[in-house]
Amino acid sequence: MNIQSTRVKIRRGWNDWRIAEADLSDLCNLHWDRYSGGVKAPCPQFFIHAYINCDRYEGDLAHSCRHGLAPHVIKVCITKTDNPDIFPLLNKIAGPKPIYHKMKSKISS
């Protein structure tokens, strides 16, 4: 597999219906995180995220460039559902998925 030409489907948030594509070589700092780009909404589990210049993708992505001069770096989410064939490679680059420990709420009586 030629990593330079590998296409990755990206979203701004794990559940965003807008999906774009980018070259893997244009994505930086692949890592596991629980917070999306843009509005920094929490995710229900860890997802792979990365950074990309906002002029380096094709397709529909929840991004407007209203808050700064373009191009600038934005955070994107990469899901296994969107990228089943290349997810093992993405997982290898990002490293092991962290364990998510859900906090138990304390109810005082």
C-alpha positions in Angstrom: 0.0 0.0 0.0 1.4 3.4 -1.0 0.9 5.6 2.1 1.4 8.8 0.0 -1.7 8.1 -2.1 -3.9 6.5 0.6 -7.2 8.3 0.9 -8.8 8.7 4.3 -12.4 9.7 5.0 -12.6 12.4 7.6 -15.3 14.2 9.6 -15.3 17.1 12.1 -17.1 15.1 14.7 -17.6 11.3 15.1 -21.3 11.6 14.3 -21.3 14.3 11.7 -23.1 13.4 8.5 -20.7 15.5 6.4 -17.7 13.4 5.2 -14.7 14.5 3.2 -11.6 12.7 1.9 -7.9 13.6 2.3 -4.6 12.1 1.5 -3.1 10.3 4.5 0.1 12.3 3.8 -1.8 15.5 4.5 -2.9 14.4 8.0 -0.7 15.2 10.9 -0.5 14.0 14.5 -2.9 11.0 14.3 -3.9 10.4 17.9 -6.8 9.0 20.0 -9.0 11.6 21.6 -12.5 12.0 23.0 -13.1 15.6 21.8 -13.9 16.6 18.3 -12.6 19.5 16.2 -14.7 22.6 15.8 -17.0 22.9 18.8 -15.0 20.3 20.8 -18.0 18.1 21.5 -17.3 15.0 23.6 -17.3 11.6 21.9 -18.9 8.5 23.6 -15.5 6.7 23.2 -12.0 7.4 21.9 -11.7 8.0 18.2 -8.6 8.7 16.0 -8.2 12.4 15.4 -5.7 14.3 13.2 -4.9 17.8 12.0 -5.0 19.0 8.5 -4.8 22.3 6.6 -8.4 23.4 5.8 -7.6 23.6 2.0 -6.2 20.0 1.8 -9.5 17.9 1.7 -12.2 17.3 -0.9 -15.9 17.0 0.0 -18.3 18.3 2.6 -16.8 19.1 6.0 -18.3 21.2 8.8 -15.8 24.0 8.4 -16.4 27.6 7.3 -13.1 29.6 7.7 -15.1 32.3 9.5 -12.7 32.5 12.5 -9.4 33.0 10.7 -7.5 33.5 7.5 -7.4 30.4 5.3 -5.7 28.1 5.1 -5.3 27.1 8.8 -5.1 23.9 10.6 -8.3 22.1 11.8 -8.9 19.0 13.8 -10.7 16.1 12.2 -12.1 12.7 13.3 -11.3 9.4 11.6 -13.8 6.6 12.2 -13.3 2.9 11.6 -16.8 2.7 10.0 -15.7 5.1 7.3 -12.2 3.6 6.8 -12.5 -0.2 7.3 -9.8 -1.2 4.8 -7.1 1.1 6.1 -8.1 1.2 9.8 -5.3 -1.2 10.8 -2.7 1.2 9.3 -4.3 4.2 11.0 -4.5 2.4 14.3 -0.8 1.5 14.0 0.1 5.1 13.3 -2.1 6.4 16.2 -0.9 3.8 18.7 -3.0 1.7 21.1 -6.5 2.9 21.8 -6.8 4.2 25.4 -9.2 2.5 27.7 -12.2 4.7 28.4 -13.3 4.7 32.1 -16.8 6.0 32.4 -17.1 8.1 35.6 -19.8 6.8 38.0 -22.0 9.6 39.3 -22.0 9.9 43.1 -25.5 10.2 44.5 -25.5 11.5 48.0 -28.3 10.6 50.4 
